[in-house]
Amino acid sequence: MKKLFLMAALFGAFAGHAQDKKVEDVMKINAEKHEFGKIKQGVPVTTEFIITNVSNQPMIIENVTAGCGCTTPEWSKEPVMANGTTKIKVGFNAAAMNHFEKDIFVKIAGVSEPKVIKITGEVLDSAAYDAYTKEGNKTIEKGSDVQKVKVKTTSTKTKVKTAKAN
């Protein structure tokens, strides 16, 4: 009986210690927030977050959840080796018009607190989106890098100004 109690106490101490890890001790992410900018209603958008295992042990992403059904995360269930990377793909259905800010919770095995990442943007109806793009504003997505591009046309030259969106 004493052996059983001792083993249970040791296991409890080990399990408690494993849960004391902080997410920063295990993983690094390329961006904590992705800004989609202005998007057209009914046209789904996606982005990817790149996760790096910064520990010396394999890392397992146990779960990735979103606050609502309009946001859909996808991730690999395979362990990420030390210094290895993986991607979390996040989709947003763009059904409801308005500004949006959605949280995605990344739960890592052995870490008690999840890592919170965000996606934001503004969904416009077709008419408002068309007017927005006719003004010379375009949102260009390239991987997880979003840029706002302002196009000005003069009689002889076209000028393009690019600014990184955050």
MOFENVEN-V366803 format. One record per residue. RES is the residue in one letter. SS is DSSP state (~ for helix, > for strand, _ for the rest). Layout:
res=RES ss=SS
res=RES ss=SS
//
This chain:
res=M ss=_
res=K ss=~
res=K ss=~
res=L ss=~
res=F ss=~
res=L ss=~
res=M ss=~
res=A ss=~
res=A ss=~
res=L ss=~
res=F ss=~
res=G ss=~
res=A ss=~
res=F ss=~
res=A ss=~
res=G ss=~
res=H ss=~
res=A ss=~
res=Q ss=_
res=D ss=>
res=K ss=>
res=K ss=_
res=V ss=~
res=E ss=~
res=D ss=~
res=V ss=~
res=M ss=>
res=K ss=>
res=I ss=>
res=N ss=_
res=A ss=_
res=E ss=_
res=K ss=>
res=H ss=>
res=E ss=>
res=F ss=>
res=G ss=>
res=K ss=>
res=I ss=>
res=K ss=>
res=Q ss=_
res=G ss=_
res=V ss=_
res=P ss=_
res=V ss=>
res=T ss=>
res=T ss=>
res=E ss=>
res=F ss=>
res=I ss=>
res=I ss=>
res=T ss=>
res=N ss=>
res=V ss=_
res=S ss=_
res=N ss=_
res=Q ss=_
res=P ss=_
res=M ss=>
res=I ss=_
res=I ss=>
res=E ss=>
res=N ss=>
res=V ss=>
res=T ss=>
res=A ss=>
res=G ss=_
res=C ss=_
res=G ss=_
res=C ss=_
res=T ss=>
res=T ss=>
res=P ss=>
res=E ss=>
res=W ss=>
res=S ss=_
res=K ss=_
res=E ss=_
res=P ss=_
res=V ss=>
res=M ss=_
res=A ss=_
res=N ss=_
res=G ss=_
res=T ss=>
res=T ss=>
res=K ss=>
res=I ss=>
res=K ss=>
res=V ss=>
res=G ss=>
res=F ss=>
res=N ss=_
res=A ss=_
res=A ss=_
res=A ss=_
res=M ss=_
res=N ss=>
res=H ss=>
res=F ss=>
res=E ss=>
res=K ss=>
res=D ss=>
res=I ss=>
res=F ss=>
res=V ss=>
res=K ss=>
res=I ss=>
res=A ss=_
res=G ss=_
res=V ss=>
res=S ss=_
res=E ss=_
res=P ss=_
res=K ss=>
res=V ss=>
res=I ss=>
res=K ss=>
res=I ss=>
res=T ss=>
res=G ss=>
res=E ss=>
res=V ss=>
res=L ss=>
res=D ss=_
res=S ss=~
res=A ss=~
res=A ss=~
res=Y ss=~
res=D ss=~
res=A ss=~
res=Y ss=~
res=T ss=~
res=K ss=~
res=E ss=_
res=G ss=_
res=N ss=>
res=K ss=>
res=T ss=>
res=I ss=>
res=E ss=>
res=K ss=>
res=G ss=_
res=S ss=_
res=D ss=>
res=V ss=>
res=Q ss=>
res=K ss=>
res=V ss=>
res=K ss=>
res=V ss=>
res=K ss=>
res=T ss=>
res=T ss=_
res=S ss=_
res=T ss=_
res=K ss=_
res=T ss=>
res=K ss=>
res=V ss=>
res=K ss=>
res=T ss=>
res=A ss=>
res=K ss=>
res=A ss=_
res=N ss=_
//
